[in-house]
Amino acid sequence: MFHHHHTWSQRVLTADSIYKKVVKALDGEGLKLPTTPRRPDIRLILENKSGADISFMNPGDHAKQQPETIPATGDSRAVMVMLKGDTLEEQYANAQKLDAIFKLSEKGLTKVFAAALGNAPTSDLVAEAYGPAPFSGQASRLVPLDWKKADDGHVVIAPYQSNLCAYGTRQAEQETVFRTEVALFIKGTNTIPECIEGEGMCIAVSQDWKTGKISTRPIVPSVARDFYGAAYDNIPTVLINPLGFVQSIDLHNDKPSVNVEPPKRFRQVLQELR
């Protein structure tokens, strides 16, 4: 178990530092990290045709306790709804349930639906709702999706649309992600060293659309397999030395891995270990 004040036996490597080292090593070879398609989520889009402005609190609370208001006039009269569910099938089914309960295909966004956000019966179905947005512009971005899962299965999602309601997926976004493995070997009394098996940790890289600032987030492989589906096996692999530096980078492009020269301060240590 990791404690906030970790002991000498617990080492923490920062994803930001690893990413910078990977970029620097690849820059020296004239290479870049490839991107990987990430599974999109289901979006539910509803037009406000009620004749009145509709306000509500985002169940996801991304607006910092400020209400979301969808106007009754203008070009942007739609609300964007993100669904709960660990899989695309679950999210799509939740969109269909909401459609049936609140007659969204016929009525679009209503005060009744807005009042129910964050409460029963939407609390188990809706992750967040925000806006305003243009209904036709957002609905036109929903596309048929054939998502290849990591276990060789497929998920086929066809977008649905009425005059006031639409739900489905957008094109899968391309995300910068790589997987780290630690080059740690264990040697028995009279055996050759064996490398510890494991899938390590995935690191996804994002860039703020406004500031351009780079941020990273770790994703455990069991979750990443769901995020990236069949593309998971082609995610670049970065081998990390137990001392904390990048040892090699495999871009999975049918070319040899990029070997990285260890920092000078570690070379003497490595010589001693050998």
C-alpha positions as CSV (number, residue, x, y, z in Angstrom):
1,M,0.0,0.0,0.0
2,F,1.3,3.5,-0.9
3,H,1.4,6.0,1.9
4,H,1.4,9.8,1.5
5,H,4.7,10.0,3.3
6,H,6.4,7.1,1.5
7,T,9.3,5.2,3.0
8,W,12.7,4.5,1.5
9,S,11.3,1.3,0.0
10,Q,8.6,3.1,-2.1
11,R,9.9,5.0,-5.1
12,V,7.7,7.4,-7.1
13,L,8.5,8.4,-10.7
14,T,6.6,11.3,-12.2
15,A,4.8,10.8,-15.5
16,D,5.7,14.4,-16.5
17,S,9.4,13.6,-16.1
18,I,9.2,10.3,-18.0
19,Y,7.3,12.0,-20.9
20,K,10.0,14.7,-21.2
21,K,12.7,12.1,-21.3
22,V,10.9,10.1,-24.0
23,V,10.4,13.2,-26.1
24,K,14.0,14.3,-25.8
25,A,15.3,10.8,-26.7
26,L,13.0,10.6,-29.8
27,D,13.8,14.1,-30.9
28,G,17.5,13.1,-31.0
29,E,16.4,10.3,-33.5
30,G,14.1,12.6,-35.5
31,L,11.1,10.6,-34.2
32,K,7.8,11.4,-32.4
33,L,5.4,9.3,-30.3
34,P,2.6,8.1,-32.5
35,T,-1.0,8.6,-31.5
36,T,-3.5,5.9,-30.6
37,P,-7.3,5.9,-31.2
38,R,-9.2,6.2,-27.9
39,R,-12.8,4.9,-27.5
40,P,-15.3,7.7,-27.7
41,D,-18.2,7.9,-25.2
42,I,-21.9,8.1,-26.1
43,R,-23.3,11.7,-26.3
44,L,-27.0,12.6,-25.9
45,I,-27.9,15.9,-27.6
46,L,-31.2,17.6,-26.9
47,E,-32.8,20.7,-28.5
48,N,-34.7,23.2,-26.3
49,K,-38.0,23.8,-28.0
50,S,-39.9,24.5,-24.8
51,G,-40.2,28.3,-25.6
52,A,-38.4,29.2,-22.3
53,D,-34.8,29.3,-21.1
54,I,-34.0,26.2,-19.1
55,S,-31.4,26.2,-16.2
56,F,-30.0,23.3,-14.2
57,M,-26.9,22.2,-12.3
58,N,-24.5,20.0,-14.0
59,P,-24.5,16.6,-12.2
60,G,-20.7,16.4,-12.9
61,D,-20.2,19.8,-11.2
62,H,-17.7,20.9,-13.8
63,A,-19.2,24.4,-13.7
64,K,-18.1,24.9,-10.1
65,Q,-21.6,25.3,-8.6
66,Q,-22.7,27.6,-11.4
67,P,-25.9,26.7,-13.3
68,E,-26.0,25.8,-16.9
69,T,-28.5,27.7,-19.0
70,I,-29.9,26.6,-22.3
71,P,-31.6,29.5,-24.1
72,A,-34.9,29.2,-26.0
73,T,-33.7,31.4,-28.9
74,G,-30.6,31.7,-31.0
75,D,-28.5,29.1,-32.8
76,S,-27.3,27.3,-29.7
77,R,-30.3,25.7,-28.0
78,A,-29.0,22.3,-27.2
79,V,-27.7,20.5,-24.1
80,M,-24.9,17.9,-24.3
81,V,-25.4,14.9,-22.0
82,M,-22.7,12.4,-21.1
83,L,-24.0,9.0,-19.9
84,K,-22.9,6.7,-17.1
85,G,-21.7,3.2,-18.0
86,D,-18.4,1.4,-18.2
87,T,-19.1,0.2,-21.8
88,L,-20.5,1.8,-25.0
89,E,-23.4,-0.7,-24.8
90,E,-24.3,0.4,-21.3
91,Q,-24.1,4.1,-22.2
92,Y,-26.2,3.6,-25.3
93,A,-28.8,1.7,-23.3
94,N,-28.9,4.5,-20.8
95,A,-29.6,7.0,-23.5
96,Q,-32.4,4.9,-24.8
97,K,-33.9,4.6,-21.2
98,L,-33.8,8.4,-20.8
99,D,-35.4,8.8,-24.2
100,A,-38.3,6.4,-23.2
101,I,-38.8,7.9,-19.7
102,F,-38.8,11.6,-20.7
103,K,-40.0,11.2,-24.4
104,L,-36.9,13.1,-25.5
105,S,-37.3,12.2,-29.2
106,E,-40.7,14.0,-29.2
107,K,-40.0,16.8,-26.7
108,G,-36.3,17.4,-26.6
109,L,-35.0,19.2,-23.6
110,T,-37.8,20.0,-21.1
111,K,-37.9,21.5,-17.6
112,V,-39.0,18.2,-16.3
113,F,-35.9,16.5,-17.6
114,A,-33.7,19.4,-16.4
115,A,-35.2,19.2,-12.9
116,A,-34.5,15.4,-12.8
117,L,-30.8,15.9,-13.5
118,G,-28.8,14.7,-10.5
119,N,-31.9,13.1,-9.0
120,A,-33.9,9.9,-9.6
121,P,-34.4,8.5,-12.1
122,T,-31.4,10.1,-13.9
123,S,-28.8,9.8,-11.1
124,D,-27.8,6.3,-12.3
125,L,-27.9,7.2,-16.0
126,V,-26.4,10.7,-16.4
127,A,-22.8,11.6,-15.7
128,E,-23.0,15.2,-16.6
129,A,-24.9,17.7,-18.7
130,Y,-23.7,21.1,-20.1
131,G,-24.3,23.6,-22.8
132,P,-25.5,25.5,-24.7
133,A,-24.5,24.0,-28.1
134,P,-25.9,24.0,-31.6
135,F,-28.1,20.9,-32.1
136,S,-27.6,20.3,-35.8
137,G,-23.8,21.0,-35.6
138,Q,-23.3,18.5,-32.7
139,A,-25.7,15.9,-34.0
140,S,-24.0,15.9,-37.4
141,R,-20.7,14.9,-35.7
142,L,-22.2,11.6,-34.6
143,V,-21.0,8.8,-36.8
144,P,-21.4,5.0,-37.1
145,L,-18.8,3.2,-35.1
146,D,-17.3,-0.3,-35.3
147,W,-15.1,-0.4,-32.2
148,K,-12.6,-3.3,-32.1
149,K,-12.2,-4.4,-28.5
150,A,-9.0,-5.7,-26.9
151,D,-10.5,-9.2,-26.7
152,D,-11.1,-9.4,-30.5
153,G,-14.7,-8.5,-30.0
154,H,-16.6,-5.7,-31.8
155,V,-19.0,-3.0,-30.7
156,V,-21.2,-1.6,-33.4
157,I,-23.0,1.7,-32.6
158,A,-25.3,3.4,-35.0
159,P,-26.2,7.0,-34.3
160,Y,-29.9,7.8,-33.6
161,Q,-31.5,11.2,-34.4
162,S,-35.0,12.8,-34.4
163,N,-35.7,16.5,-34.8
164,L,-35.0,17.2,-31.2
165,C,-32.9,14.3,-29.9
166,A,-29.7,12.6,-31.0
167,Y,-27.3,10.1,-29.4
168,G,-24.3,8.2,-30.6
169,T,-20.5,8.5,-30.8
170,R,-18.1,10.8,-32.5
171,Q,-15.1,9.7,-34.4
172,A,-12.5,8.1,-32.1
173,E,-10.0,10.8,-31.0
174,Q,-6.3,10.2,-31.5
175,E,-4.4,10.3,-28.1
176,T,-0.7,10.3,-27.3
177,V,-0.2,7.4,-24.9
178,F,2.7,5.1,-24.1
179,R,3.2,2.2,-21.7
180,T,6.1,2.0,-19.3
181,E,7.8,-1.2,-18.1
182,V,10.5,-1.5,-15.4
183,A,13.6,-3.4,-16.4
184,L,13.9,-5.2,-13.1
185,F,15.7,-8.5,-12.9
186,I,15.7,-11.1,-10.1
187,K,18.6,-13.6,-9.8
188,G,18.4,-16.8,-7.9
189,T,21.3,-18.5,-6.1
190,N,22.5,-20.5,-9.1
191,T,20.3,-19.0,-11.9
192,I,20.5,-16.4,-14.6
193,P,18.6,-13.1,-13.9
194,E,15.0,-13.2,-14.9
195,C,13.1,-10.1,-15.8
196,I,9.9,-9.4,-13.8
197,E,6.8,-9.9,-16.0
198,G,4.1,-7.2,-16.0
199,E,2.4,-4.6,-18.2
200,G,3.7,-1.7,-16.2
201,M,1.7,1.6,-16.4
202,C,0.2,3.5,-19.3
203,I,0.8,7.3,-19.4
204,A,-1.6,9.4,-21.5
205,V,-0.6,12.9,-22.6
206,S,-3.0,15.8,-23.0
207,Q,-2.6,19.4,-24.2
208,D,-4.9,22.2,-23.0
209,W,-6.6,23.6,-26.0
210,K,-6.4,27.2,-24.6
211,T,-3.0,27.4,-22.9
212,G,-1.2,24.6,-24.8
213,K,0.1,23.3,-21.4
214,I,1.0,19.6,-21.4
215,S,-0.4,17.3,-18.7
216,T,-0.1,13.5,-18.1
217,R,-2.2,10.9,-16.3
218,P,-1.4,7.3,-15.5
219,I,-3.8,4.6,-16.6
220,V,-3.5,1.0,-15.3
221,P,-3.3,-1.5,-18.2
222,S,-6.6,-3.2,-17.3
223,V,-8.4,0.1,-17.8
224,A,-6.3,1.1,-20.8
225,R,-7.4,-2.0,-22.7
226,D,-10.9,-0.8,-22.5
227,F,-10.0,2.8,-23.5
228,Y,-7.9,1.8,-26.5
229,G,-9.4,-1.5,-27.5
230,A,-7.5,-3.5,-30.1
231,A,-5.0,-0.7,-30.6
232,Y,-3.7,-1.3,-27.0
233,D,-1.2,-3.9,-28.4
234,N,0.4,-1.2,-30.6
235,I,0.9,1.4,-27.9
236,P,4.6,2.4,-27.7
237,T,6.5,0.8,-24.9
238,V,9.1,2.6,-22.8
239,L,11.5,0.6,-20.7
240,I,12.4,2.3,-17.5
241,N,15.6,1.4,-15.6
242,P,15.0,0.8,-11.8
243,L,17.2,3.9,-11.2
244,G,14.6,6.0,-12.9
245,F,15.9,6.8,-16.4
246,V,14.5,5.8,-19.8
247,Q,16.4,2.9,-21.1
248,S,14.8,2.1,-24.5
249,I,11.7,3.0,-26.5
250,D,9.8,0.6,-28.8
251,L,7.4,2.4,-31.1
252,H,6.0,-0.8,-32.4
253,N,6.7,0.3,-36.0
254,D,8.6,-2.8,-37.1
255,K,11.9,-1.0,-36.5
256,P,14.5,-1.6,-33.7
257,S,13.9,0.0,-30.3
258,V,15.5,3.3,-29.7
259,N,18.2,2.7,-27.1
260,V,18.9,5.7,-24.7
261,E,22.3,6.5,-23.3
262,P,22.0,6.6,-19.5
263,P,22.7,9.9,-17.7
264,K,26.3,10.4,-16.7
265,R,25.6,10.3,-13.0
266,F,24.3,6.8,-13.4
267,R,27.0,5.3,-15.5
268,Q,29.4,4.6,-12.6
269,V,26.5,3.0,-10.6
270,L,25.6,0.8,-13.6
271,Q,29.3,-0.3,-14.0
272,E,29.4,-1.3,-10.4
273,L,26.1,-3.3,-10.6
274,R,27.5,-5.3,-13.6
